[in-house]
């Protein structure tokens, strides 16, 4: 397990994927769907079949089609992934 510069633990060895994921999650949490999509697509292009990127791209599409209310939270249950 590696420790990132943000003092969070991750199993990801690829620094670019780690950074793109952190930025993508931050954009997602801010409801910046365009930026989050761009970042998760960059991950998917680098690592085809990435399950996390795929899941967030699906969530973004769903949230665009049915925008969330004010009580929306970006939390994701791990058993869904």
GIKA-V126938 format. One record per residue. N is the residue number from 1. PSI is psi as a letter, one per 30 degrees, with the letter a starting at -180 (* if undefined). Layout:
n;psi
N;PSI
N;PSI
This chain:
n;psi
1;k
2;l
3;k
4;l
5;f
6;g
7;h
8;l
9;k
10;l
11;f
12;k
13;f
14;j
15;e
16;e
17;e
18;e
19;e
20;e
21;e
22;e
23;e
24;e
25;e
26;e
27;e
28;e
29;f
30;g
31;g
32;i
33;e
34;e
35;e
36;e
37;e
38;e
39;e
40;e
41;e
42;e
43;e
44;e
45;e
46;e
47;i
48;k
49;g
50;j
51;e
52;e
53;e
54;e
55;e
56;e
57;e
58;e
59;e
60;e
61;e
62;e
63;e
64;e
65;e
66;i
67;k
68;l
69;a
70;f
71;g
72;k
73;k
74;g
75;k
76;k
77;k
78;f
79;f
80;f
81;*
